Amino acid sequence: MTKPSMRALTLAAFASTFAVAAISPLSASAQSATGDTSSKKIALSNNYAANAWRQSMLKSWETTANDAVKRKLIGSAPAFTTSENQATEQAQQIQNLILQGYNAIVVDAASPSALNGTIKKACGAGVVVVSYDGIVTEPCAYRVTFNFRKMGEAQIDYLAERLGGKGNLLEIRGLAGVSVDGEIHAGILDGLKKHPGLKVVGSVNGDWAQTVAQKAVSGILPTLPKIDGVVTQGGDGFGAAQAFKAANRPLPIIILGNREDELQWWKTQIGTGYKTYSASNPPGAVTVAFWVAQQVLAGKKIPKDIDIVAPILTLDEKQLPGALAKTPQGGVADITFSQEETLRLLDGKK
């Protein structure tokens, strides 16, 4: 995750048009490396795909990769997903990709550290490694991440304002062991230190999936006192709402995560005066990782000690209609990045 001393380019919110042109007032002439990558091969190693966010990520990767191949910017760029969220399985997958001669590997990692040995072997073999979303700590890898810690802290700040600084919270965490879960949780703890009147009285893992979250919340609700707010990680908001409804419990303030099902649910609640907001790392930011890999292969010099921080996509009630109009059924509100937009992000760190 971004260290305090590192410079980071982030956006807290996007207009409902999702106009990425608003990324930065940087020069329009971002510096592109022009080395020939038309025969190079880039692979995506993905540790998990059993939710809408990961499925949207894979679609964004496929669309961008296929277009880059057609434009002869890259030779091939397939995606590979392990059957389970197991670091040992993903390490073997990466080892196979090295043997198959891939020039670059983008990794959404099952663990921040368990893959480091394999990542180091890849770098030693001359493979460009870009970790994304679930990042790795091996120094030889580039990192495309999000300010997940600030995303978690912002939820507590919002609930503190809405609840007058006091209330009981339920925390729904993500996939255990992945860096994303740890960073959002750390941000929530940061927020609780500032607002000691808020108490987390229960915690479950929702695995960033609606059905898993609903089952987990349903299981813990009978043991909990009145819940005033629910802090989440994405993919779990609608499941939480369904669990409270089934238990005939008062509906708390649930922070949402840009999934289509929860945005649709939010739309139905607005007429009742229900207020919340929705925020998530956009799955389409995997395209930043793709272009980072392509540009490094083309000869662009990018420091490895600076995390490349992509923006969090935040939606308020006014932006909800525009977001829903652009979000496919079962999908996630999203933005993707072109090569030029990625270069602006990169060159903004100079």
N, C-alpha and C positions, 0 to 999 in steps of 0.2 A: 504494500500500500504506500501511498505517497508519504515520504518523510517530511517533517516540518520544514527542513532546509531546502527542499526541492521546490522548483517553480512549477506551477500547475495551471493549465488552462481549462476551466470548467464553466459550465452554464447551469444555473439553477433551474431555468425554465425555458420552454420554447413556446412560440405562438402556436395556435391550433393548425396553422398551415404547415408546421414542422419545417420552416424555412431555415436550412442550415447555412444559408448565406449570411445569417446574423452571427455566425460563430465568432468573428473577431474583426476589428477594423484594421487588419493587417494589410500589407501590400498585396495587390491582386496578382503580382508576379511571384508566386511561391516557387522555390527553387526545386526543380525536378531533376533527379539523376537520369541520365539518358543511356546508360549502358544497355546492351542488347540482352534482354531476358526472354526473348521469344521462344527459346528452347528449354527454359528452366521449369522445374516442377515444384509446386507448393502443395503441401498436404495440410489438412485440418485434422488434428487429433482431438476428438471430443469425448469427454468421459461419461456423458449422461445425456439422454434425450427424451426422458419420460415426462415432459411438461410442455406447455404452449410456448414458453420463452425459448427453450432449446430448439423446438421445431421451427420457430420463426428465425432463430439465428442460423440454422442450417439452410433455410430457404434464401436468406439474404446472402449467405456465402455462395450458394450455388448460382444465384442470379449474377452477382458481381464477377465470380470466377468465369462463368460461361461467356460473359461479355468480354472479359479480358483476353480469353482464348481466341474469340472471334476477331478481336482487334490485333491479335498477334503480339500482345504485350506479355503473354506468358504461354508456356507450352501446355500445361495441364494443372488443375488445382482441385482434386477430388477431396471429399470429406470422409472421415472414418470415425465411427462411434463405437465405443466399447459396449458390451452387453450389460455390464454392471459398473457401478461407480467404485471400481477397485483400482488402486494405484498399481498393483502388480500387473494387472491385465493391461493397463494403459502403458506401463513401462515396456511390456513386450510388444505392444502395438508400435510404439515409437522406434524400438529397436528394429522392427521389421521395415519401417519406413526408411530408416537409415540404410539398411541393406538393399532396399529397392531403388536407391539412388535419388531420393528427393533432395532438392537443393535447399529447401526451407520447410520448416514445420511450424504451424501455428498450433499452440496447445491450450485447450481449456482444461485445466488440470484437476485431478481428483484430490490432490494434496499439495500444499505449498512446498513441502520438503521431500516427500517420499520419491518424487521423480527426479530429484536433482542429480543423482548418479547417472541416470540414462541421458538426461539433458546435457550433462557435461561431456558424455561420450559423443553425442550428436555434434556439439560444438567442436570437439576435437577432430571430428571427421569432416569438418568444413561446412556443416549444415547450419544455416541461419535459423535460430529458434526464437519465436515470438510468443510469449505467454500472454493470454488474454482472459479477462473475467476471473476465472480461477487461476491466479498467477502462481509462478514458482519463484523461489528465492535464490536459485542458482544464478550467480553473477553474470555468467556468459549469455544469458537470455535477455532479450528485450521484453519489456512489460507494457501492455496496454490495459489499463485498469480504469476504475471509476472511484470516485470519492465515497465509497460505501460507508465509511465511518461517519462522515458528515450527513449522509442520507439517514442513518439511524438516529443521530443526535437531533436532526430536524424534526423527526416524529415526536420526540419527547418535548421539544420546545413548543410545537403546535398544540399538543395535548395539555401542556401546562397552561397555555394561554386560554384554551377553551374551557378547562376545568378549574380555573382559578388556583392552579398550583397544587391541588389535592385530588387524589383518586386512586383507585385500584386498577392495575393494568394486567392484561394477559399478553405475553410475548409468544409469537409464533416464529420459530427459527427455521432455517433452511436445511440444506443437506449437510449433515454432520461431517466435519473434517475438511470441507472446502473453505478456502480463504475468504470467500464472499460472506459466508455465514459468520465467521469469526469477526470480520471487520464491521458488519452491520450491528452485531451484538455489542461490540466494543463502543460503537457510537451511541447506542442506547444507554450503556452504562455511563458514558460521558454526560449525557443529558440528565440522567437521574442524579448525578452528583450536583448538578446545578439546581435541580428541583426536588429536594428531599421529601416534599409532600406527596410525590407520586411513588407508588409502590408496585413492583411486579409481584403479583401474588400467585402466578402460575406460568409455566413455560412448557411448550410442546414443540416438536419438530414437524413441520408441514411439508418438508421436501420441495417447496416451491410448486406444489401441485394442489389443486382445489379439492380433489377427493381425499387425499391424504390429510390435508388440513382439517377438513370437515370431520373426519373420523377421530382425529387426535383431539380436537376441541370438544367434540361431543363426549369423549371419554373423560376429560378432566373437569368439565363444567360442574358436575354434581358435587365436587369437592371444594368449589370456589365460592367466595362471597360475591356480592354485587360487583360487576365489572364495569368500569367507566370508560375504558379505552383499550384498544387492541393495537399493538405495534406489530408490524409484519415485515416480510422481506420480498413479497411479490408472488402472485399465483395462489395466495391463501386467503385473500379478503372475502371473496364470495363464499368459500367454504366455511369460514368463520361465521358469516352472516346466517348461513343455512343452519349451522349448528345451534346458534342462539335461538333462531326461530323454532326449531324442532324441540328445544328444551323449554319453550315458553318463557325465556329469559328476556329482560329488557335489552333493547338493542344498544350497544355501546358505540362510541365513535371508533370506527374501524379505518385505519389507514389503508388505502388501496394501492395496487401495484400495476396498473395499466393493462391488465388482461381484459379481453373483450367481455367475458361473462360478468366480471365485477363492474365494469363500466356500464354495461346494460342494467345491472342491478341498481347501481348508483343513480342512473337516470330515473328509475321508477321511484326512488326514495326522495328525490328533490322536492316533489310536490308536498311532502309531509313536513318539510322544513329540515330534513336531515342534512347535515353539513359535514364534509370531510375534504380530503384532497387525495390525489393519486400520484405516485412517483415510482419510477423504475429505471434501471440502466437499460437503454434501448438495445435489443438483441442485434439490430442491424449495425451496431458499432463494431461487430466482428469485421466489417469491411475496412475499418481503420487498421486492424491487425493484418489483414490481407495486403493492403497497400504499403504498410511498413515493411513487410517481408519482401514485396516486389521492389521497393525502392532501395533496400539494403543490398539486394542482389544486383541492382542496377548501379550501385556504387555510392549511394548517399551515405554520408557520415552522420550517424545518430548516436548520441551518447547512451551508454547502457546504464549509467548511474542515475538517470532521470526517468521516472515513470511518465509514460504518455497517458495523460488523464482525459478520457472521453467524457462528454457531458451526461448528466442525469436528466431524463425527460420528466418534467413535472407538469401536471395538469390541474387546473382549478375548475370550478363549476362552469365558468364562462367558456372554457376551452373544450368541455366535454362533448358538445355536439360535433364539433369539427374533428375531434379525435375519433369518435365512433364512426363517422362517415368514412374514415380512411382505414379503419381497423377491420380485417376480415373476421368472419365468424370463427371462434376458437383461437384467434390470434392475439397479438399484443400490439398496442400502440407503439409505433416504431419510427425511426429515422435511419437512413444509411448515409455513407460518406463516399464521395467520389475521390479519385486520386488527388485532384486539385484541393478539395476540402481537407483531406488528410495532410497534405503538404502545408497548408496554412496552419493546421494544428501543430505540426512538427516545427515549422519555422518560427512559430510564436514563442518557442522556448529559447531562442537565441538571444 
